[in-house]
Amino acid sequence: MNRKVLILIAAAAAVAIAALIPLTTASGRTGHQSRAVAAADAATVRTAKCADWRIMDAGHRKAVVEGMYEFFTARLDIPSEHAYGTGLTDAKAVKLFDGYCKPSFAGNFRLYRLYGDAATFTPTEQ
């Protein structure tokens, strides 16, 4: 075989092998894991899912819980009344998300749905 052909074959083999090795970041995460962490970090009250909750750091979890509380306890649009929605304490919200998000099948559960349903059945303080 021609020397150039051998070099091309060797280069192609090296590229193929490199493609099979998962790329890692400085944190030791694979490219897929890094994208998942980035998505979880960008999650908002509207978009956060259980899969995001499981990999969020404490700061992002706190921000989501506080955002949920602010949204659900906002003033309701009821003419001539000053009514407000109900919310959960931070501890109850964290316990709720930790419990519902634990099973692997819950990855796509939306956190706002879980929070809203739980807040609806939480008695208000009188």
N, C-alpha and C positions, 0 to 999 in steps of 0.2 A: 504494500500500500504506500501511497504517497505520504510524505511526512506531514504535509498540510492537512490531509484528511485525518490522520491520526490525532493531530492537535485539536481539530474541530470535534472529533468524537470524544476525546478526553474532556474538553471544555463543556460539551453538552452533558456528559455524564456527571461532571462536577455540579453543574446547574441543577440537574435532576435530583441529585442527592441533597443538595442544599435546600431544595424546595420541600423535601420530605422531613427535614428537621424543623420542629416548631421554633419560630422566632421568639425570642424572649426579650423583655425589657430589662432595665436595670433592677426592677423590683422582682424579677424572676417569674413574672406572669407571661403567659403566651400572648400572642397578638389578639386572639379571641377574648381572652380574659381581660386584657387591657381595654378593648373596645367595650366590654360589658361594664367595667368599672367606670369608664368615661360616660356611658349612657346613664348609669345609676347616679353619678355625680351631677348630671344635667337634668335629672328627673325633677318635676315640679308637682305641686298638689294635683294638677290635672292628669299628669302622665305617669306618675310613680306606680310601679307594680310590685308585687311580692318579690319577684326576682331581683329587682333593684334594692328593695329593703334588705334582703339577705346579704348584699355585698356593700351597702353604704357604710361609711365610717360614722362615728358618733355625731360629728358635726352636721352631716347631711341629714341623718335621722332626726336630729333635734329641729332642724329647719323645716323638714316636712311635717313633723308633728305640730309645730307652732303655726305653720301655714294652714294646716287643716283646721286648727282651732279658730284662727282668725276668719277663715272662710265660713265655717259652719255656725259661728256665733254672731255673724253680721246681722244688721237690722233687716227684718223681713219687709217685703214690699206689700204691706197691708194698709190700705188707706185708713186714716184717722186712728191708727193704733201705733204704739211704739213697742212692737214685738221683735224679739231677737231669737235666733236659732239656738239650739243646744249644742254643747261640745263636750269633749271628754278631757279629763285631766291628762297631763303629759304621761304620767305613769300608766293610766288605763289605756291610753292610745298605744304606748309601746308594748304593753302586755297583749293587747288585741292583735297588733301586727305580728309580734313574735309568734303568737299562737296560730293564727290563720296562715301565716306565710311559711311555717315550718315544713309542711308536706311538699314533696317535690312537684306534685300536680298543681300546686297553687301559684306557680310562677307568673301566670298572666292575670291573676286577680288584681283588680285596680284598688289601690289603697283608699281612694276617696269613697268607693262604694262600701267597703268594709266600715270605714269611719262613719259615714252617713247613716248606715243602718244601725250601728251601735249607738250613735248619738241620739237617734230618734227614740230609742227605747230607754234612754237614761233619764231618770227623773230630775227635774230642775229644782234648784234650791229655792225655798220660799222665804 
